[in-house]
Amino acid sequence: MTAAEHSNLVLAFARLLYVNGQATEQTVAAAEQLGRTLGLRAKVMPRYGELQLQSEDENGRVISQVAADPTGVDMDRVASAARVMEELGAGRLAPDAAAQAIAAISRAPPVPAWLFTLAAAAGAVALALIFGVEHSVPAALIFVSAAAGAILRRGVARVSANVFLQPFCAALVAGVIGGLAVRYQLSSSLRLVAVCPCMVLVPGPHVLNGALDLINGRIHLGAARLTYAGLVIAAISTGLLLGLALLGVTLPVDEAGRIVPFWQDVIAAGVAVAAYSVFFSTPLNMLPWPVAVGMLSHALRWGAITVLGFGAAIGTLLACLIVGVILTPVARRRHMPFAAIGFASVVSMMPGILLFRMASGLMQIAGGAQTSLELISATIADGTSALISILAMSLGLITPKLVIDDLSERSTKVKS
């Protein structure tokens, strides 16, 4: 292979990691390591929407770039690409064969539609159990709503590349079904029939990757990732509130949640983690890790809040610290995107309901018909609580990762 072909291989490998959820620092480090293996002095420069590669060998410098939108998450593709590079580095695979393997991995299909649909439905019901659903009829409606949303998302993906249209349509369906449930008195004041199918749409890995980029000084990229995640949440909120409004229903902003038994909380958390792991195409041999760690973290959070009397934010922070400590070495060893496996393990702690209630409160305030001091204060409280919880989750997951990554890099430098 020529220097240009080697550069194209490095760029294709970096793009595969980048668009499928791998953290930016790991993507850059892995691609530059591959460049050294191929005899190139390579530098990868990631931007939102593209990757640029500057490489140089004894024959001269090559600069190339490729479009790359980091909007997907597929852990199986990332792990498969890492295995190909290990084979290449060990000399068991030729560069041209590696290039063909990377191209094949990038075209690998996502999880089957039936499994994606089942995971969405099961994950939504599991979240409903965590938030206190009490009857089988609302649970069945949540199952049907989330399944319908998943089928619609796959259908929309075949006709449109717009990344915001899929969550909007799924949330619209959830809002309509939730509104019907309220009309026929099949949903409690918590409106779980409406909000739980929308919870499975929240783009948590992009929030974590954005926070990692900001902490590592990649300000523009981190801000772009967080902006993308925020726009997806806005699309979900718009679809949900529009669906409810079509039936003349609103989302209460001041409703207190319910405390569920310990066993129900932990088991439901395990189901939710498994569902999200399916969304992210987690290899089967890797699935027990996020499920076990997710159940452990939820048990710790339940104990911190219910037994020790800590607030929700402190309980979430402690639980996420444990997840970060356990899963960072696992993600490094198995070449898994940390943001995906970490978020899957703590998905049930994501304050999606608070975000949706805040959006509903803002809409009611903008309408002006029933604006009151209680409505304004409840809306602010929901938004503040959601922001604090997201910060607690991000700090809890990211801090152990940064420390462990730094120690690993120092150990590698000492050995070399």
RODRENZA-436059 format. One record per residue (C-alpha): chain; x, y, z. Coordinates in nm, 3 decimals, padded with zeros to 5 digits. Layout:
! residues N
mol A, c1 X, c2 Y, c3 Z
...
//
This chain:
! residues 416
mol A, c1 00.000, c2 00.000, c3 00.000
mol A, c1 00.112, c2 00.356, c3 -00.073
mol A, c1 00.140, c2 00.631, c3 00.186
mol A, c1 -00.190, c2 00.774, c3 00.063
mol A, c1 -00.360, c2 00.435, c3 00.105
mol A, c1 -00.214, c2 00.401, c3 00.456
mol A, c1 -00.350, c2 00.746, c3 00.536
mol A, c1 -00.692, c2 00.650, c3 00.404
mol A, c1 -00.688, c2 00.339, c3 00.625
mol A, c1 -00.606, c2 00.546, c3 00.934
mol A, c1 -00.876, c2 00.798, c3 00.846
mol A, c1 -01.137, c2 00.527, c3 00.783
mol A, c1 -01.052, c2 00.365, c3 01.117
mol A, c1 -01.076, c2 00.699, c3 01.301
mol A, c1 -01.407, c2 00.778, c3 01.134
mol A, c1 -01.552, c2 00.439, c3 01.230
mol A, c1 -01.473, c2 00.503, c3 01.596
mol A, c1 -01.578, c2 00.866, c3 01.589
mol A, c1 -01.926, c2 00.824, c3 01.437
mol A, c1 -02.011, c2 00.524, c3 01.655
mol A, c1 -01.972, c2 00.676, c3 01.999
mol A, c1 -01.606, c2 00.639, c3 02.095
mol A, c1 -01.469, c2 00.927, c3 02.303
mol A, c1 -01.261, c2 01.179, c3 02.110
mol A, c1 -00.939, c2 01.123, c3 02.303
mol A, c1 -00.956, c2 00.746, c3 02.255
mol A, c1 -01.037, c2 00.792, c3 01.886
mol A, c1 -00.738, c2 01.021, c3 01.829
mol A, c1 -00.499, c2 00.802, c3 02.031
mol A, c1 -00.605, c2 00.480, c3 01.854
mol A, c1 -00.581, c2 00.635, c3 01.507
mol A, c1 -00.238, c2 00.784, c3 01.572
mol A, c1 -00.117, c2 00.452, c3 01.713
mol A, c1 -00.235, c2 00.283, c3 01.393
mol A, c1 -00.043, c2 00.545, c3 01.196
mol A, c1 00.277, c2 00.457, c3 01.381
mol A, c1 00.215, c2 00.091, c3 01.310
mol A, c1 00.196, c2 00.174, c3 00.939
mol A, c1 00.507, c2 00.391, c3 00.951
mol A, c1 00.326, c2 00.725, c3 00.944
mol A, c1 00.354, c2 01.029, c3 01.165
mol A, c1 -00.018, c2 01.090, c3 01.181
mol A, c1 -00.214, c2 01.364, c3 01.351
mol A, c1 -00.593, c2 01.343, c3 01.370
mol A, c1 -00.787, c2 01.668, c3 01.403
mol A, c1 -01.155, c2 01.608, c3 01.489
mol A, c1 -01.425, c2 01.865, c3 01.429
mol A, c1 -01.798, c2 01.831, c3 01.450
mol A, c1 -01.900, c2 01.698, c3 01.110
mol A, c1 -01.554, c2 01.602, c3 00.982
mol A, c1 -01.220, c2 01.444, c3 01.059
mol A, c1 -00.892, c2 01.572, c3 00.918
mol A, c1 -00.574, c2 01.367, c3 00.901
mol A, c1 -00.226, c2 01.506, c3 00.855
mol A, c1 00.023, c2 01.227, c3 00.795
mol A, c1 00.386, c2 01.217, c3 00.689
mol A, c1 00.634, c2 00.947, c3 00.590
mol A, c1 00.972, c2 00.949, c3 00.417
mol A, c1 00.804, c2 01.034, c3 00.085
mol A, c1 00.624, c2 01.347, c3 00.199
mol A, c1 00.314, c2 01.482, c3 00.370
mol A, c1 -00.047, c2 01.382, c3 00.301
mol A, c1 -00.347, c2 01.580, c3 00.425
mol A, c1 -00.694, c2 01.429, c3 00.387
mol A, c1 -01.036, c2 01.470, c3 00.542
mol A, c1 -01.369, c2 01.294, c3 00.553
mol A, c1 -01.722, c2 01.384, c3 00.660
mol A, c1 -01.804, c2 01.237, c3 01.000
mol A, c1 -02.110, c2 01.325, c3 01.209
mol A, c1 -02.072, c2 01.183, c3 01.564
mol A, c1 -02.443, c2 01.119, c3 01.609
mol A, c1 -02.450, c2 00.738, c3 01.635
mol A, c1 -02.363, c2 00.480, c3 01.900
mol A, c1 -02.268, c2 00.124, c3 01.806
mol A, c1 -02.041, c2 -00.055, c3 02.052
mol A, c1 -02.011, c2 -00.369, c3 01.842
mol A, c1 -01.862, c2 -00.176, c3 01.549
mol A, c1 -01.611, c2 -00.001, c3 01.776
mol A, c1 -01.504, c2 -00.327, c3 01.940
mol A, c1 -01.478, c2 -00.504, c3 01.603
mol A, c1 -01.263, c2 -00.223, c3 01.460
mol A, c1 -01.031, c2 -00.240, c3 01.761
mol A, c1 -00.986, c2 -00.614, c3 01.712
mol A, c1 -00.894, c2 -00.561, c3 01.346
mol A, c1 -00.629, c2 -00.308, c3 01.446
mol A, c1 -00.490, c2 -00.547, c3 01.707
mol A, c1 -00.458, c2 -00.815, c3 01.440
mol A, c1 -00.284, c2 -00.567, c3 01.211
mol A, c1 -00.045, c2 -00.455, c3 01.484
mol A, c1 00.043, c2 -00.816, c3 01.566
mol A, c1 00.124, c2 -00.887, c3 01.203
mol A, c1 -00.156, c2 -01.138, c3 01.159
mol A, c1 -00.344, c2 -00.916, c3 00.912
mol A, c1 -00.217, c2 -00.729, c3 00.607
mol A, c1 -00.302, c2 -00.357, c3 00.568
mol A, c1 -00.515, c2 -00.415, c3 00.256
mol A, c1 -00.713, c2 -00.686, c3 00.436
mol A, c1 -00.755, c2 -00.452, c3 00.734
mol A, c1 -00.893, c2 -00.182, c3 00.503
mol A, c1 -01.147, c2 -00.427, c3 00.364
mol A, c1 -01.244, c2 -00.536, c3 00.717
mol A, c1 -01.294, c2 -00.174, c3 00.832
mol A, c1 -01.514, c2 -00.106, c3 00.528
mol A, c1 -01.724, c2 -00.416, c3 00.605
mol A, c1 -01.761, c2 -00.321, c3 00.972
mol A, c1 -01.876, c2 00.030, c3 00.882
mol A, c1 -02.155, c2 -00.124, c3 00.674
mol A, c1 -02.264, c2 -00.371, c3 00.942
mol A, c1 -02.639, c2 -00.344, c3 01.007
mol A, c1 -02.774, c2 -00.226, c3 01.342
mol A, c1 -02.966, c2 -00.458, c3 01.572
mol A, c1 -03.271, c2 -00.620, c3 01.407
mol A, c1 -03.589, c2 -00.413, c3 01.410
mol A, c1 -03.778, c2 -00.667, c3 01.623
mol A, c1 -03.507, c2 -00.665, c3 01.891
mol A, c1 -03.481, c2 -00.284, c3 01.881
mol A, c1 -03.859, c2 -00.259, c3 01.925
mol A, c1 -03.868, c2 -00.509, c3 02.211
mol A, c1 -03.581, c2 -00.332, c3 02.387
mol A, c1 -03.753, c2 00.008, c3 02.357
mol A, c1 -04.078, c2 -00.130, c3 02.497
mol A, c1 -03.913, c2 -00.322, c3 02.782
mol A, c1 -03.689, c2 -00.029, c3 02.870
mol A, c1 -03.983, c2 00.213, c3 02.888
mol A, c1 -04.180, c2 -00.022, c3 03.116
mol A, c1 -03.873, c2 -00.072, c3 03.337
mol A, c1 -03.836, c2 00.305, c3 03.376
mol A, c1 -04.205, c2 00.329, c3 03.459
mol A, c1 -04.158, c2 00.073, c3 03.736
mol A, c1 -03.869, c2 00.275, c3 03.876
mol A, c1 -04.081, c2 00.592, c3 03.875
mol A, c1 -04.374, c2 00.422, c3 04.044
mol A, c1 -04.628, c2 00.289, c3 03.792
mol A, c1 -04.886, c2 00.099, c3 03.996
mol A, c1 -05.122, c2 -00.079, c3 03.757
mol A, c1 -05.089, c2 -00.320, c3 03.466
mol A, c1 -05.300, c2 -00.121, c3 03.217
mol A, c1 -05.072, c2 00.187, c3 03.218
mol A, c1 -04.770, c2 -00.045, c3 03.195
mol A, c1 -04.924, c2 -00.216, c3 02.891
mol A, c1 -04.994, c2 00.121, c3 02.728
mol A, c1 -04.633, c2 00.227, c3 02.788
mol A, c1 -04.514, c2 -00.098, c3 02.628
mol A, c1 -04.731, c2 -00.040, c3 02.320
mol A, c1 -04.641, c2 00.328, c3 02.294
mol A, c1 -04.265, c2 00.270, c3 02.313
mol A, c1 -04.288, c2 -00.019, c3 02.066
mol A, c1 -04.485, c2 00.194, c3 01.821
mol A, c1 -04.231, c2 00.473, c3 01.858
mol A, c1 -03.942, c2 00.234, c3 01.787
mol A, c1 -04.111, c2 00.099, c3 01.473
mol A, c1 -04.181, c2 00.455, c3 01.358
mol A, c1 -03.819, c2 00.558, c3 01.419
mol A, c1 -03.689, c2 00.276, c3 01.199
mol A, c1 -03.943, c2 00.366, c3 00.931
mol A, c1 -03.853, c2 00.736, c3 00.938
mol A, c1 -03.482, c2 00.650, c3 00.920
mol A, c1 -03.541, c2 00.477, c3 00.586
mol A, c1 -03.695, c2 00.787, c3 00.426
mol A, c1 -03.514, c2 01.076, c3 00.598
mol A, c1 -03.162, c2 01.139, c3 00.724
mol A, c1 -03.280, c2 01.414, c3 00.959
mol A, c1 -03.151, c2 01.316, c3 01.304
mol A, c1 -03.420, c2 01.515, c3 01.486
mol A, c1 -03.721, c2 01.382, c3 01.299
mol A, c1 -03.703, c2 01.032, c3 01.449
mol A, c1 -03.720, c2 01.134, c3 01.819
mol A, c1 -03.982, c2 01.397, c3 01.740
mol A, c1 -04.215, c2 01.146, c3 01.571
mol A, c1 -04.169, c2 00.885, c3 01.845
mol A, c1 -04.237, c2 01.146, c3 02.115
mol A, c1 -04.544, c2 01.268, c3 01.927
mol A, c1 -04.686, c2 00.915, c3 01.931
mol A, c1 -04.610, c2 00.888, c3 02.304
mol A, c1 -04.784, c2 01.221, c3 02.367
mol A, c1 -05.098, c2 01.120, c3 02.177
mol A, c1 -05.123, c2 00.782, c3 02.350
mol A, c1 -05.051, c2 00.947, c3 02.685
mol A, c1 -05.321, c2 01.207, c3 02.618
mol A, c1 -05.572, c2 00.937, c3 02.533
mol A, c1 -05.481, c2 00.753, c3 02.853
mol A, c1 -05.552, c2 01.069, c3 03.055
mol A, c1 -05.881, c2 01.128, c3 02.871
mol A, c1 -06.000, c2 00.778, c3 02.956
mol A, c1 -05.856, c2 00.791, c3 03.310
mol A, c1 -05.596, c2 00.521, c3 03.244
mol A, c1 -05.298, c2 00.729, c3 03.359
mol A, c1 -05.210, c2 00.879, c3 03.696
mol A, c1 -05.121, c2 01.243, c3 03.755
mol A, c1 -04.754, c2 01.153, c3 03.695
mol A, c1 -04.838, c2 01.100, c3 03.325
mol A, c1 -04.597, c2 00.805, c3 03.307
mol A, c1 -04.780, c2 00.669, c3 03.001
mol A, c1 -04.668, c2 00.979, c3 02.815
mol A, c1 -04.319, c2 01.045, c3 02.953
mol A, c1 -04.165, c2 00.697, c3 02.994
mol A, c1 -04.165, c2 00.610, c3 02.620
mol A, c1 -03.984, c2 00.945, c3 02.569
mol A, c1 -03.721, c2 00.861, c3 02.832
mol A, c1 -03.570, c2 00.596, c3 02.604
mol A, c1 -03.503, c2 00.866, c3 02.343
mol A, c1 -03.274, c2 01.084, c3 02.559
mol A, c1 -02.923, c2 01.108, c3 02.401
mol A, c1 -02.717, c2 01.045, c3 02.713
mol A, c1 -02.390, c2 00.927, c3 02.548
mol A, c1 -02.365, c2 01.252, c3 02.353
mol A, c1 -02.400, c2 01.451, c3 02.676
mol A, c1 -02.115, c2 01.253, c3 02.833
mol A, c1 -01.890, c2 01.274, c3 02.526
mol A, c1 -01.957, c2 01.648, c3 02.508
mol A, c1 -01.861, c2 01.689, c3 02.872
mol A, c1 -01.543, c2 01.487, c3 02.816
mol A, c1 -01.448, c2 01.708, c3 02.522
mol A, c1 -01.501, c2 02.024, c3 02.727
mol A, c1 -01.288, c2 01.894, c3 03.014
mol A, c1 -01.012, c2 01.795, c3 02.770
mol A, c1 -01.007, c2 02.142, c3 02.620
mol A, c1 -01.188, c2 02.064, c3 02.295
mol A, c1 -01.425, c2 02.353, c3 02.351
mol A, c1 -01.580, c2 02.382, c3 02.006
mol A, c1 -01.635, c2 02.008, c3 01.969
mol A, c1 -01.773, c2 01.969, c3 02.321
mol A, c1 -02.009, c2 02.262, c3 02.275
mol A, c1 -02.126, c2 02.119, c3 01.943
mol A, c1 -02.194, c2 01.777, c3 02.097
mol A, c1 -02.390, c2 01.930, c3 02.384
mol A, c1 -02.582, c2 02.151, c3 02.142
mol A, c1 -02.676, c2 01.845, c3 01.939
mol A, c1 -02.792, c2 01.662, c3 02.254
mol A, c1 -02.990, c2 01.967, c3 02.361
mol A, c1 -03.162, c2 01.991, c3 02.023
mol A, c1 -03.259, c2 01.623, c3 02.039
mol A, c1 -03.408, c2 01.680, c3 02.386
mol A, c1 -03.591, c2 01.984, c3 02.249
mol A, c1 -03.730, c2 01.773, c3 01.962
mol A, c1 -03.847, c2 01.507, c3 02.210
mol A, c1 -04.009, c2 01.767, c3 02.436
mol A, c1 -04.182, c2 01.936, c3 02.142
mol A, c1 -04.324, c2 01.608, c3 02.012
mol A, c1 -04.442, c2 01.502, c3 02.359
mol A, c1 -04.608, c2 01.833, c3 02.444
mol A, c1 -04.766, c2 01.863, c3 02.100
mol A, c1 -04.913, c2 01.514, c3 02.127
mol A, c1 -05.057, c2 01.594, c3 02.469
mol A, c1 -05.189, c2 01.931, c3 02.350
mol A, c1 -05.378, c2 01.765, c3 02.063
mol A, c1 -05.586, c2 01.591, c3 02.332
mol A, c1 -05.609, c2 01.898, c3 02.553
mol A, c1 -05.378, c2 01.752, c3 02.820
mol A, c1 -05.086, c2 01.915, c3 02.999
mol A, c1 -04.792, c2 01.773, c3 03.188
mol A, c1 -04.797, c2 01.867, c3 03.559
mol A, c1 -04.481, c2 02.036, c3 03.683
mol A, c1 -04.526, c2 01.999, c3 04.057
mol A, c1 -04.617, c2 01.632, c3 04.100
mol A, c1 -04.412, c2 01.442, c3 04.359
mol A, c1 -04.267, c2 01.107, c3 04.256
mol A, c1 -04.328, c2 00.776, c3 04.428
mol A, c1 -04.082, c2 00.568, c3 04.628
mol A, c1 -04.069, c2 00.207, c3 04.509
mol A, c1 -03.945, c2 -00.102, c3 04.697
mol A, c1 -03.574, c2 -00.184, c3 04.682
mol A, c1 -03.616, c2 -00.509, c3 04.488
mol A, c1 -03.838, c2 -00.346, c3 04.228
mol A, c1 -03.597, c2 -00.056, c3 04.182
mol A, c1 -03.292, c2 -00.279, c3 04.131
mol A, c1 -03.454, c2 -00.536, c3 03.901
mol A, c1 -03.618, c2 -00.269, c3 03.688
mol A, c1 -03.284, c2 -00.087, c3 03.661
mol A, c1 -03.123, c2 -00.407, c3 03.530
mol A, c1 -03.391, c2 -00.440, c3 03.262
mol A, c1 -03.349, c2 -00.074, c3 03.161
mol A, c1 -02.971, c2 -00.117, c3 03.134
mol A, c1 -03.013, c2 -00.427, c3 02.919
mol A, c1 -03.255, c2 -00.241, c3 02.693
mol A, c1 -03.016, c2 00.049, c3 02.640
mol A, c1 -02.730, c2 -00.192, c3 02.582
mol A, c1 -02.933, c2 -00.343, c3 02.298
mol A, c1 -02.987, c2 00.008, c3 02.154
mol A, c1 -02.611, c2 00.056, c3 02.152
mol A, c1 -02.541, c2 -00.285, c3 01.991
mol A, c1 -02.342, c2 -00.415, c3 02.287
mol A, c1 -02.170, c2 -00.750, c3 02.211
mol A, c1 -02.340, c2 -01.032, c3 02.399
mol A, c1 -02.023, c2 -01.129, c3 02.587
mol A, c1 -02.006, c2 -00.773, c3 02.716
mol A, c1 -02.370, c2 -00.738, c3 02.822
mol A, c1 -02.334, c2 -00.870, c3 03.183
mol A, c1 -02.097, c2 -00.586, c3 03.274
mol A, c1 -02.330, c2 -00.287, c3 03.232
mol A, c1 -02.629, c2 -00.482, c3 03.366
mol A, c1 -02.452, c2 -00.593, c3 03.685
mol A, c1 -02.290, c2 -00.254, c3 03.743
mol A, c1 -02.615, c2 -00.073, c3 03.667
mol A, c1 -02.805, c2 -00.281, c3 03.923
mol A, c1 -02.529, c2 -00.225, c3 04.181
mol A, c1 -02.527, c2 00.151, c3 04.121
mol A, c1 -02.903, c2 00.173, c3 04.156
mol A, c1 -02.891, c2 -00.026, c3 04.479
mol A, c1 -02.632, c2 00.218, c3 04.614
mol A, c1 -02.838, c2 00.518, c3 04.504
mol A, c1 -03.155, c2 00.375, c3 04.661
mol A, c1 -02.969, c2 00.316, c3 04.987
mol A, c1 -02.808, c2 00.661, c3 04.985
mol A, c1 -03.142, c2 00.835, c3 04.933
mol A, c1 -03.382, c2 00.613, c3 05.129
mol A, c1 -03.163, c2 00.482, c3 05.413
mol A, c1 -02.895, c2 00.748, c3 05.460
mol A, c1 -03.120, c2 01.042, c3 05.374
mol A, c1 -02.899, c2 01.200, c3 05.106
mol A, c1 -03.053, c2 01.410, c3 04.834
mol A, c1 -03.110, c2 01.273, c3 04.485
mol A, c1 -02.809, c2 01.459, c3 04.341
mol A, c1 -02.563, c2 01.324, c3 04.603
mol A, c1 -02.704, c2 00.972, c3 04.567
mol A, c1 -02.665, c2 00.995, c3 04.190
mol A, c1 -02.309, c2 01.127, c3 04.221
mol A, c1 -02.203, c2 00.843, c3 04.452
mol A, c1 -02.362, c2 00.579, c3 04.230
mol A, c1 -02.201, c2 00.719, c3 03.915
mol A, c1 -01.860, c2 00.734, c3 04.082
mol A, c1 -01.883, c2 00.361, c3 04.144
mol A, c1 -01.986, c2 00.302, c3 03.782
mol A, c1 -01.693, c2 00.508, c3 03.655
mol A, c1 -01.440, c2 00.328, c3 03.877
mol A, c1 -01.559, c2 -00.017, c3 03.766
mol A, c1 -01.631, c2 00.040, c3 03.399
mol A, c1 -01.339, c2 00.260, c3 03.293
mol A, c1 -01.084, c2 -00.027, c3 03.307
mol A, c1 -01.339, c2 -00.259, c3 03.145
mol A, c1 -01.402, c2 -00.015, c3 02.860
mol A, c1 -01.028, c2 00.029, c3 02.802
mol A, c1 -00.957, c2 -00.343, c3 02.804
mol A, c1 -01.251, c2 -00.434, c3 02.580
mol A, c1 -01.218, c2 -00.127, c3 02.352
mol A, c1 -01.574, c2 -00.015, c3 02.425
mol A, c1 -01.704, c2 00.344, c3 02.403
mol A, c1 -01.709, c2 00.455, c3 02.766
mol A, c1 -01.988, c2 00.707, c3 02.714
mol A, c1 -02.218, c2 00.437, c3 02.579
mol A, c1 -02.147, c2 00.165, c3 02.833
mol A, c1 -02.138, c2 00.418, c3 03.118
mol A, c1 -02.465, c2 00.585, c3 03.025
mol A, c1 -02.636, c2 00.249, c3 02.970
mol A, c1 -02.545, c2 00.160, c3 03.329
mol A, c1 -02.699, c2 00.476, c3 03.477
mol A, c1 -02.977, c2 00.543, c3 03.226
mol A, c1 -03.251, c2 00.515, c3 03.487
mol A, c1 -03.098, c2 00.808, c3 03.678
mol A, c1 -03.126, c2 01.046, c3 03.382
mol A, c1 -03.373, c2 01.324, c3 03.483
mol A, c1 -03.571, c2 01.310, c3 03.160
mol A, c1 -03.902, c2 01.352, c3 03.338
mol A, c1 -03.779, c2 01.673, c3 03.501
mol A, c1 -03.667, c2 01.808, c3 03.163
mol A, c1 -04.007, c2 01.732, c3 03.009
mol A, c1 -04.190, c2 01.887, c3 03.305
mol A, c1 -03.974, c2 02.198, c3 03.279
mol A, c1 -04.059, c2 02.227, c3 02.909
mol A, c1 -04.427, c2 02.189, c3 02.992
mol A, c1 -04.401, c2 02.458, c3 03.259
mol A, c1 -04.234, c2 02.698, c3 03.016
mol A, c1 -04.512, c2 02.637, c3 02.765
mol A, c1 -04.778, c2 02.705, c3 03.028
mol A, c1 -04.601, c2 03.024, c3 03.136
mol A, c1 -04.574, c2 03.137, c3 02.773
mol A, c1 -04.946, c2 03.069, c3 02.729
mol A, c1 -05.018, c2 03.303, c3 03.018
mol A, c1 -05.365, c2 03.163, c3 03.089
mol A, c1 -05.291, c2 03.011, c3 03.430
mol A, c1 -04.954, c2 03.160, c3 03.521
mol A, c1 -04.896, c2 03.164, c3 03.896
mol A, c1 -04.608, c2 03.192, c3 04.138
mol A, c1 -04.640, c2 02.819, c3 04.212
mol A, c1 -04.612, c2 02.731, c3 03.842
mol A, c1 -04.306, c2 02.952, c3 03.793
mol A, c1 -04.131, c2 02.820, c3 04.103
mol A, c1 -04.209, c2 02.455, c3 04.014
mol A, c1 -04.076, c2 02.506, c3 03.661
mol A, c1 -03.754, c2 02.659, c3 03.792
mol A, c1 -03.721, c2 02.381, c3 04.049
mol A, c1 -03.763, c2 02.110, c3 03.783
mol A, c1 -03.506, c2 02.272, c3 03.555
mol A, c1 -03.256, c2 02.328, c3 03.837
mol A, c1 -03.296, c2 01.973, c3 03.967
mol A, c1 -03.248, c2 01.832, c3 03.617
mol A, c1 -02.932, c2 02.038, c3 03.561
mol A, c1 -02.784, c2 01.938, c3 03.897
mol A, c1 -02.860, c2 01.570, c3 03.834
mol A, c1 -02.698, c2 01.581, c3 03.488
mol A, c1 -02.390, c2 01.752, c3 03.634
mol A, c1 -02.375, c2 01.491, c3 03.912
mol A, c1 -02.398, c2 01.208, c3 03.660
mol A, c1 -02.135, c2 01.363, c3 03.434
mol A, c1 -01.889, c2 01.433, c3 03.716
mol A, c1 -01.947, c2 01.094, c3 03.873
mol A, c1 -01.880, c2 00.906, c3 03.550
mol A, c1 -01.607, c2 01.126, c3 03.404
mol A, c1 -01.386, c2 01.190, c3 03.710
mol A, c1 -01.280, c2 00.825, c3 03.762
mol A, c1 -01.226, c2 00.791, c3 03.386
mol A, c1 -00.993, c2 01.090, c3 03.372
mol A, c1 -00.792, c2 00.971, c3 03.674
mol A, c1 -00.763, c2 00.611, c3 03.552
mol A, c1 -00.676, c2 00.718, c3 03.196
mol A, c1 -00.405, c2 00.950, c3 03.326
mol A, c1 -00.255, c2 00.679, c3 03.548
mol A, c1 -00.262, c2 00.431, c3 03.259
mol A, c1 -00.085, c2 00.674, c3 03.027
mol A, c1 00.183, c2 00.745, c3 03.286
mol A, c1 00.235, c2 00.373, c3 03.342
mol A, c1 00.270, c2 00.318, c3 02.967
mol A, c1 00.528, c2 00.597, c3 02.937
mol A, c1 00.731, c2 00.455, c3 03.227
mol A, c1 00.737, c2 00.108, c3 03.070
mol A, c1 00.840, c2 00.246, c3 02.732
//
